[in-house]
Amino acid sequence: MLTSYGAIYGSFAALPLFLIWMQTSWLIVLFGAEVAFSNQNVEHYEAESEVYNISTHVKRTVTLLLLREIVLNFKNSKPPETAEQLANKLELSVRLARDILYELCETNVISETITKNVKENAYQPAMDIAGAHCSSQYRSWCDTGPGDPSSFRE
């Protein structure tokens, strides 16, 4: 009788050990994936803290630089560029470029266009560039967009 209990309940003892082994294995795999991701994207996170600490003047200067690039691309009949391409061209953090581009889209200064990559949008002017002046677009953004750097969206 004692041997039958050992045979039945002994196999149940293997189940918690198997679950502990599975959890430990997945923790190791997920930790390795996180290390690999951070190693591949280190340039995106190096300048991450600067996004929240920029002055209003710097934010407005970066906004004008982004607008200038978008308008020049459109004027020269080049394809619209994504936030990452614009950030790399202007040597900015991608997060800063995306936050400012989001605000410009919300104020209808620029518009998003579809790219071949479904997850990423490109940007082009939302108005006729022949009649629009940079100062009018800038004033439109300043009047309706948040000017405080702490107002970046999360």
Steps between C-alpha positions, in 0.01 A plus 500: 500500500787736581658444162183603316491836684861564405433423136197729484618795706862477388397591144309803635820627662659525156238755385604790732867431421421511128313832540788653698744386231278651224473834680875519559571412137264769371644759737844431354369520141306824562793661680725413205247648256483821704880530507517441123229761433665763717837428336349551153314819597750669728516813280126557547523496878819699552324831438167396653536716810560817297143496368353615830775748589511721191412867517216657306751678277675174408167328440391777264836494321472124448143549378620747236778266391255213462257721305783618276603143416142393431433799273832462314428132434158590367634791292772284342248221419673255732294235676380596849727391782413317818566628851805277530645624170443863598654443844807333351543777242479772767689294763209507747354236725217314330270558795546877485433501124190283541359716778543820301367340180196379696430855618544636147252242369250588773515868400465412128834652405617168355319179411589135523532290188509127459832325433579150383548405864149496649624581851684817401366824354680765301430873519424771246363856517126523560463823301617646173866590542490761223274731697605402851786661682698327768406776743127438449540127558714571803246746642221250437689240698590745780141624533333160513781268605638465849813707552602350830753217468340318793184463293643220286268206482601187687 
